[in-house]
Amino acid sequence: MTKTLTVDLHPVFRSDRDIDNVLRSALFRASAQKVALLQIIPGKGSGTLKRRVLAKLGQPSLKKLYRRVDSDPGNKGRILVHF
């Protein structure tokens, strides 16, 4: 059983559809593999991508898959999703 799964959004940050697809597939994969923690890396930048990711994670259909979401206190460019 894998304890952590990491997804880097830098390669797909320009396409809203790709971001949504990557996030959904990562959440479903982490849930299916019984991963304890999913790390999503939107990067530090202006914060636009991070806000988009948090909004996507806030959708009711996806909230059922995880317990909570935190921003990494040591790295503002990383979102931690706990299962």
N, C-alpha and C positions, 0 to 999 in steps of 0.2 A: 504494500500500500504506500503510495507516494504521499508525503506530508505536505508538499508545497508545489503548486503549479504557477508558472510565471508567463505572462502575456505582455509583450512589448508592442505598443500601438504606434511607434514611430514610422514603420513602413506603410501604414494605411491611414495616416492622420488627415489626408486630404479628401477622403471619400466617406461621407456619412453612412452610406450603405455598407461599405467594407467594415467600418468601425462597429456598426450594429451586428453584422454577421460574426465578426471576430469575438465580440463580447458574449453573444448568445452561445456560440459554439464552445467558448471557454467555460462558461457557467455550466452548460450541460455536461461537458466532459469532466469537469471537476466534481460535479454532483454524482455522475455515474461511477467515477473512479474512487469515490469516498475520500477525496482530498480534504485535508483539514484547513488549508489556507490557499487562496488564489491571490497572487500579486499581479496587479494591473499597473503597467508603467505608461502613463500618458506623457510624462516629462514635466519639467518645471515651467518653461515657457510663460505665456501670458495667462494661463489657467483656463482658456476656452475649452480645450480638449478634456481637461479634468472635470469641468462643469458638465460637459456633454455626457461623459461617462457616468457621473453621479446621477444625472437625470435618467439615464437609461436604466441604471441599477435600481432606481426608485419606482420603476413601473411595477404594478401589482403582479403581473404574470411572472416577472423575474424574482420578485421579493420572496416568493414561495420557496426558492431554491437554496437560499442562504440564511444564516442567522443574523449577521450584522456586517456593516461596512465601516471601516475606519480609514483615515488618512494616516500614513506612516509618520509618527512624530519626528523621526530622525531624517526623513527624506520627503519633502513636500511633493515630489514628482512621482509618488507611488501610492496606490490605493490598495488596501488590504480587505479582502472579502473572506469572512470566516464562515465555515460550514458546520 
